[in-house]
Amino acid sequence: MRAKRPVFRRTWALASAWRGIPLCPLAGPVVVTGRAESGDVTTLDVDLVQHERAVAHTVRDTLAEWRARPPASDEAAAKELLAYAARDVAPRHQ
């Protein structure tokens, strides 16, 4: 039997929310970077860093809540995380 690789829920939720679609689970090392106009890798802008931090906190808090209230299924868990992540990256209207 093949061992499962760890799934990085925080990165998956963030990438899925940024793309607007549920992506395949992400496993293995992940680096989140920005992209310069030239196509070179650069740091993230302030808004994207705020997105990353918000989603990281949301995923951490949600996983903690699931210890007491587990989701009904993997599909329900994915939908819940994606809904929260989408909220965290939505534009803020002042």
Sequence and secondary structure as in RCSB ss.txt:
>XXXX:A:sequence
MRAKRPVFRRTWALASAWRGIPLCPLAGPVVVTGRAESGDVTTLDVDLVQHERAVAHTVRDTLAEWRARPPASDE
AAAKELLAYAARDVAPRHQ
>XXXX:A:secstr
      B HHHHHHHHHHHTS     BS     EE TTS EE   HHHHHHHHHHHHHHHHHHHHHHHS  SSHH
HHHHHHHHHHHHHHS    
